[in-house]
Amino acid sequence: MAQQERAIRTRHTILEAAAAVFDERGYEAATIGEILTRAGVTKGALYFHFPSKQALAEGVLSEQFTVLYMEPRVCKLQQLVDLGLLTAYRMRRNPLVSAGARLSLEGEGAAVLGHQLITAWIEGVEKILLEAKECGELLPHVDPAESAWIFSAGWTGVQVYSSTLNGRADLEARVAAFFEHLLPAVAVPAVLGKLIITADRAAEVAAESDRLAQQAEYQETAPSLAG
């Protein structure tokens, strides 16, 4: 058990270091040597978990979803809003999420990894919108698949503009404005009027996500501590 926990911690340390380097340098300029230095691990330990730079980047893309976890909402459109706000909050503060954006949109990383991440986001948004349709939250004409494509592409555009023009300092506010403009085109009025769409909500959702992560970590370690 102790060996397994060490392996998990080492893998996470490597991914955090890789995310920081990818976020600062981009995929092409990032080197295994710099990632090793940041992580403070041996080359053998790194290659045990990730046999190549591409595998490291793919690991970063997958790991970002662990810091974007939140409880499902009764209102599925509120869940969509909260996911967008949480992602914006994390993107400004967590290299795992920020690096994911850069890896999927820039240079060689985009060519190798962009399709994977963009497809995952579209599919995730479509799943939420399908649930929203089943709950009667969407207007009759709304096609969840088409709307998922538009929401995902629009969110990416907001992120790119905010990053380019303001270093993402206004990202939560811009994402909130994005939802305020688009949701009237898909949501039934009764649901639209109840949605909470504010920049301040991003921090609240992030705090909830942190509590859930702490609870999950405690549940995983409690049996070994008790033993």
N, C-alpha and C positions, 0 to 999 in steps of 0.2 A: 504494500500500500504506500509506504513512504517513497519507494523508488518511482512508483507511478505518479505520485504527487509532484516529485522533483521534475519528472519528465514534462508534466503539464506546465509547471512554472517556467521551465526552460523554454518550451515552445512559445509560451506567451511572451516571454522576455524578448525572444528573437523577433516575433511578429511586431511587437511595439517598436523595436529598434528599426526594423525594416520599414515600417510605416513612416517613421520620422524621416528616414533617408529618402524614401520615394517621394514623400511630400515636399521635401526641400530641393531635391535634385531632379526629380522625374525618373522615369523608368530607365531611359537610355544612359543617363549620367551616373546613376546609382551603381555602386560597386559592392561586391561581397565583402571586400576588405573593410570598407567603412561600416557596413552593417555589423560585422564581427566586432569591430572596435566599440560601437555603440552598445551592443548587447553584452559585451564582456564574456563571451563564451568561446570555446575552441572551434576550429573549423570542423572537426569531427562531429561535435554536438550539433552544429548548424546543419551539416549535410545529412545527419541521421534523420532530422525532421523534414528538411527541404533540400532535395537533390540539385536544384538549379535556381537561378534568379527568377525565372518564370514561376516556379513552384512557390517561391516566397511571395511574389506578387499575388498569385491566386489565393494564398493563405491569408494575406491582408484583406483581400476583397471579401472572403468568407467571414473572417473574424469581425469585420465591422458590424455585422448584423447582431453580434452578441451585445453590443453597446447601444443597439437601437430597439431592444426588446421592451415591450410594454404590454400590460394586460389588455385583452380585447375589450372593446367598448360595446355597450348595448346599441348605441347609435353608430352605425358603420361609417357614416360620413364624418362624424366627430373623430372616429379612429383614423380616417384618412388625413384629416387636418392635423391631429396630434402627431402622427407619424412624420408628416412634412415638417412640423415645427421642431420635433425632437431631432430630426436629421440636421436641420439648420443649426440648432444649438450645438450638437456634437461636432459638426463640421468646423465650427469656429474654435473648438477647444480640444478635440481629440484627433490626433494624427491618423488613426485608423480610418476614420470617416473621410477626413480631408484627403488623405492619400488615395482612397478609393476613387474619389472624383477625378483626381489628376491622372491616375492610372487608366481610367476608362475614357478620358477625353483628349489626352496629349500624346503626340508622337508615336513611337514604337509601342508604347504601352497600350494605346488606344487600338492599334491594329491587332495586337495579340489578345488583349483582354476586354476591350470595350464592348464587344458583342455580348460577352458573358454577363457583364454587370448590367448593361442596359436592358437586356432581355429579362433578367431576374427582377429588376424594378418594375418593368411593365407588367409582368405576370403577377407580381405582388399587389400592385395597385388594382389590376383587373379582378383579382380574388376579392378584395375589399368591396369593389363596386358591384360585383355579382351578389355578394351578401347584402349590400345596401338595396339592390333591386328586389331581392327576395323579401326584404323587410318593408317594402313599399316606400323607400326613401327617395327613389329616383322618379323623375318625370317619365311618362310612358314612352316617349320617343328615344330615350337615351340608350345607346349601345355601350355596354360596359367595356368591351374590348377597344372600341374606337376612343372612348373617353379616357381609358387608361393610357393609351399612347399619347394623347394630348396632354394629360396631366403630367406624365413623366417627362415629356419633352419640354413642357412649359416650366416645370420646376427646375430642370437642368439649365434652361436659359436664364432664369432668375438667379441661380447660383453663379453662373459664369459672369453675368453683368455685375452682380454685387461684388464678386471677387476682383474683377477688372477695374471697376470704377471706385470702389470704396474698401478694398481689402476685406470684404465680407463683414464689415462692422455693422451694416444695416440688414444683414441677411434675414434675421427673424422677422423684422418688420416688413421686408419685401415679400417674404413667403406668406405672411398673413394677408398682405394686400393681394397677392396672387390668388389665394383661395377666395377672398371676398369678391373678386372680379369673376372667377370661373364658376363657382358653386351655384349661383343663381341660374346658370344654364342647364344644370342637371338635377338640382334638388327640388323636391316638392316644397311649397311655401311653409307648410307647418313644421317641417324639419329644419329648413333654412333659418327660420326665426329663432330656433333654439340652439344653434351651433355657437360655440365659443371660439372666436377667431381673433386672437390678439397676440402680439409679440410676447407679452409677459407670460402667456401660457406655456411657452417653450421651456422656460426654466422650471415650471411646475411639473411638466411631464418628465423632464430630465431627472428631477428629484425623485419622482415616483419610480422611474426606471432604476435609479441607483439603489433605492430601498429594496426593490425586487432582486437585484443582483446580490446585494448583501445577504438577503434571506437565503437565496439559493446557495451561496458560498457557505453560509453557516450550516445549512442542512447537509451539505456534502462533507464538511469536516467534523461535524458533531459525532458521528459514529466512531471515527478514529480517535477523537479526543476522549470519548467515553471508555474506549478500550484501553 
